Amino acid sequence: MIINASRILTMNDKAEVLSPGYIVIEGDSIKEIGEGRIESADALDFGAKLLMPGLVNAHTHTPMILTRGMCEGVSLFTMDGFLNTLRRYESYGDADLSDLTIDASLAEMIRTGTTTFADQYFYADRIFNHTDKAGLRGVIAYGIVELGSDEARKRESAFCEAFLEKCQNHPVIKGWVGPHAFFVDNSLDLIKKEIAMAKKYDTGFHIHFATSNEENDWCREHYNSSAVKMMKELGILEVPILAAHAITVSEDDMEAVKDYPFYPVMCPSSSMRSGFPAAPVKAYRKHGLTVALGTDNVCSSNSYDLFREMATAGKLIIHREGDVKAITPFEIVKMATRDGAKALGLEDKIGSLEKGKKADIIALDLDDIGWTPFAGQDYYTQLVYSINGHTVSDSMVNGNWLMRDKKLLTVDYHRAVEDNEKAVKELIRRMEKDEK
C-alpha cells in the first residue's frame, strides 16, 4: 500500500514534518517513508490531509461508558464518591451489561484518533473480545480488587493468570495485571502473587496511584513507611508500572522511582471534574520521568477525544505552574504518542511513523474548521489547541483500516449505541427494582 499526503508528522527523533510525503506499507509495518510523492496507479492520494501516529490513551475503563453523565456533582476521586456512587452502580452491573457497552467506547476512540488504549477494569475477557473484533491495539489489564478476602484472592489470581495466557501471542493485544490500588485494596499476599505473575508473563502493572495520599497514609499506619519505599522493598518497582493520576507524588519519591520503569499517566479532565489538582508534570519531567496521557473513564471525563484531552492537559499544566513555558505543544503531542507508547512497552513498535514500525496511522483533514492560518504557527500548536478529534478522517492499526473518510469499518456504531442504551435502561431498572 502506498499513501501520498500533503503533510506527514513523523514524531521521529528529528521531529521531521514531510511536506508532501509518502508512506509505503507492507503487511503490518511501514516499509518506507519519505519526502515527496510516489507516482503510481496503485497509490492512495490523501491530498490535503495530515498523517501522524495514532494516539495512545494510556488510562481508561471502556465498560464505564455505561454510567456516563450519571455521576454529576460527585467526586469519584474521594472514597465517598467511589464507594457510594460508582461502586453502587457497579454492584448492579455484570459482564453481560459490559458486553453491551464496550463497542460504543471503542467506536469513539477510533473516530477521534486513538489507535492504542490501556484499559484496567473488570470483565477483561469481554474487553479483549470486543477489541479483537474492532482491531484496535489494546493493553488490557485484568482489574483486581481483593479487600483482604482469601476467596477473592484465590479467584482473582486464577482469573488474572488465565487472562494473561489468553493474550499470549496476539498481534495487537497485550495482557497486563491490574491491581486497582496497591495496599489499600490489594493485600501483601496478593501483591506478591501479582509480582510473580507479571514477571512470569513479562508484562506490567496498570494501577491507580497517588490520587490522594491514601497509599502513603495506609503504609505509614501499617508499615511505618511511605508507599514508594514499600513498593521498592517488595520489588513492585522492578515491574513496569502505569500509574494513573499520580497527583500527590513528592519530589523525593520522584527521585526514588526515576531509575525504574514507572510511568505516571496524567488524566486532566477527570482530575478537574473531581475537584482534584493537576498531576505535577513539570516536576516529573525535571526528574527524568516519562509522563503519558489518558482520558480515564467517561464518567469522570465524559469524552474519549484525546485531542481535547491534550488541550486540557496543556492549559492545566501551564495554569498549575503559572508558567507559560511549563510545557510546549510538541511535548504534549509527544505525551499522547511516543511517551504513551514507551509507557506501554511499545516504543519499538508505535508512537512515531518510521521505517520498521507498525502501521498505526491516522489522517486529519486539513480543509476542516480550525487549522487556519497555516502561516505563523506550527502543526503541534494547531493539533493541541485549535482542532479536535472530529477532524480525524481515517484510522489504521497494524496495516488494517479501521475508518475511512470518517466511516467506521470495524464497529457498527448505530448498533453499539442501541446496545449501550439497552444496558443503561437495564441498569436503571435493576436499581429501581431493588430500591422498591
Rosetta blueprint (number, residue, H / E / L):
1 M L
2 I E
3 I E
4 N E
5 A E
6 S L
7 R E
8 I E
9 L E
10 T L
11 M L
12 N L
13 D L
14 K L
15 A L
16 E L
17 V E
18 L E
19 S L
20 P L
21 G E
22 Y E
23 I E
24 V E
25 I E
26 E E
27 G L
28 D L
29 S E
30 I E
31 K E
32 E E
33 I E
34 G E
35 E E
36 G L
37 R L
38 I L
39 E L
40 S L
41 A L
42 D L
43 A L
44 L E
45 D E
46 F L
47 G L
48 A L
49 K E
50 L E
51 L E
52 M E
53 P E
54 G L
55 L E
56 V E
57 N E
58 A E
59 H E
60 T E
61 H L
62 T H
63 P H
64 M H
65 I H
66 L H
67 T H
68 R L
69 G L
70 M L
71 C L
72 E L
73 G L
74 V L
75 S L
76 L L
77 F L
78 T L
79 M H
80 D H
81 G H
82 F H
83 L H
84 N H
85 T H
86 L H
87 R H
88 R H
89 Y H
90 E H
91 S H
92 Y L
93 G L
94 D L
95 A H
96 D H
97 L H
98 S H
99 D H
100 L L
101 T L
102 I H
103 D H
104 A H
105 S H
106 L H
107 A H
108 E H
109 M H
110 I H
111 R H
112 T L
113 G L
114 T E
115 T E
116 T E
117 F E
118 A E
119 D E
120 Q E
121 Y E
122 F L
123 Y L
124 A H
125 D H
126 R H
127 I H
128 F H
129 N H
130 H H
131 T H
132 D H
133 K H
134 A H
135 G L
136 L L
137 R E
138 G E
139 V E
140 I E
141 A E
142 Y E
143 G E
144 I E
145 V L
146 E L
147 L L
148 G L
149 S L
150 D H
151 E H
152 A H
153 R H
154 K H
155 R H
156 E H
157 S H
158 A H
159 F H
160 C H
161 E H
162 A H
163 F H
164 L H
165 E H
166 K H
167 C H
168 Q L
169 N L
170 H L
171 P L
172 V L
173 I E
174 K E
175 G E
176 W E
177 V E
178 G E
179 P E
180 H L
181 A L
182 F L
183 F L
184 V L
185 D L
186 N L
187 S L
188 L H
189 D H
190 L H
191 I H
192 K H
193 K H
194 E H
195 I H
196 A H
197 M H
198 A H
199 K H
200 K H
201 Y L
202 D L
203 T L
204 G L
205 F E
206 H E
207 I E
208 H E
209 F E
210 A L
211 T L
212 S L
213 N L
214 E H
215 E H
216 N H
217 D H
218 W H
219 C H
220 R H
221 E H
222 H H
223 Y H
224 N L
225 S L
226 S L
227 A H
228 V H
229 K H
230 M H
231 M H
232 K H
233 E H
234 L H
235 G L
236 I H
237 L H
238 E H
239 V L
240 P L
241 I E
242 L E
243 A E
244 A E
245 H E
246 A L
247 I L
248 T L
249 V L
250 S L
251 E H
252 D H
253 D H
254 M H
255 E H
256 A H
257 V H
258 K L
259 D L
260 Y L
261 P L
262 F E
263 Y E
264 P E
265 V E
266 M E
267 C L
268 P H
269 S H
270 S H
271 S H
272 M H
273 R H
274 S L
275 G L
276 F L
277 P L
278 A L
279 A L
280 P L
281 V H
282 K H
283 A H
284 Y H
285 R H
286 K H
287 H L
288 G L
289 L L
290 T L
291 V L
292 A E
293 L E
294 G L
295 T L
296 D L
297 N L
298 V L
299 C L
300 S L
301 S L
302 N L
303 S L
304 Y L
305 D L
306 L H
307 F H
308 R H
309 E H
310 M H
311 A H
312 T H
313 A H
314 G H
315 K H
316 L H
317 I H
318 I H
319 H H
320 R H
321 E H
322 G L
323 D L
324 V L
325 K L
326 A L
327 I L
328 T L
329 P H
330 F H
331 E H
332 I H
333 V H
334 K H
335 M H
336 A L
337 T L
338 R H
339 D H
340 G H
341 A H
342 K H
343 A H
344 L L
345 G L
346 L L
347 E L
348 D L
349 K L
350 I L
351 G L
352 S L
353 L L
354 E L
355 K L
356 G L
357 K L
358 K E
359 A L
360 D L
361 I E
362 I E
363 A E
364 L E
365 D E
366 L L
367 D L
368 D L
369 I L
370 G L
371 W L
372 T L
373 P L
374 F L
375 A L
376 G L
377 Q L
378 D L
379 Y H
380 Y H
381 T H
382 Q H
383 L H
384 V H
385 Y H
386 S H
387 I L
388 N L
389 G H
390 H H
391 T H
392 V E
393 S E
394 D E
395 S E
396 M E
397 V E
398 N L
399 G L
400 N E
401 W E
402 L E
403 M E
404 R E
405 D L
406 K L
407 K E
408 L E
409 L L
410 T L
411 V L
412 D L
413 Y H
414 H H
415 R H
416 A H
417 V H
418 E H
419 D H
420 N H
421 E H
422 K H
423 A H
424 V H
425 K H
426 E H
427 L H
428 I H
429 R H
430 R H
431 M H
432 E H
433 K H
434 D H
435 E H
436 K L
